[in-house]
């Protein structure tokens, strides 16, 4: 990770769960991290917590589903930090909605954050990298095992479809960059069940029994650390992570 010290990483959904764990790890690794999230108070608490670490955190209150907000955040990054070297698309939402219900508003919320915002953030980051001739940039999408198959949870199908769309967009991005002879890497990290606020919200009042110990947010942050630490000639384009004992 030495080559990333002082370089700029942007992390979406940075205020809690996996995003917060990723921010903490990257700051401790000496990176200049821009945390994007809607909950500014949590971002500021994190900034205070990480004072004195080898890296720094710049919190920016942003709704990445809004084009104006997104462009404003990346404009600030360009003017104040130079640009983006690493983009971690972590923000996501899980809303249970049965396919038979056809609740388009709930589907739209998931696709806006899980798909459209991922594409928009990748676009802004890659443009920043190309403008500065950064040939070792990295796009990391925090995906889900649900992008590869439909889990046996009630109401998961629309979420699973949004994550599959994100997976396909990431793979298409990797191929496009390869066709341009670019060395910018693209990685999809697909975890199984992670004990976070999002999963607690999904579980809600439902009687969902988990017979195995879930992954932690730190486990996923460690995976990000690993893929960033690979040599320049190595690209981990897909990394799936399951809890031990997951037999599905």
Secondary structure, DSSP 8 states (H G I E B T S, - for coil): -GGGTT-EEEEESTTSHHHHHHHHHHHHTT-EEEEEES-HHHHHHHHHHTTTSSSEEEEEE--TTSHHHHHHHHHHHHHHH---SEEEE---------TTTT-HHHHHHHHIIIIIHHHHHHHHHHHHHHHTT-SS-EEEEE--GGGTS--SSTT-HHHHHHHHHHHHHHHHHHHHHHHTT---EEEEEEES-B-SHHHHHHHTTS-----S--B-HHHHHHHHHHHHTS-TT----EEEE--TT---
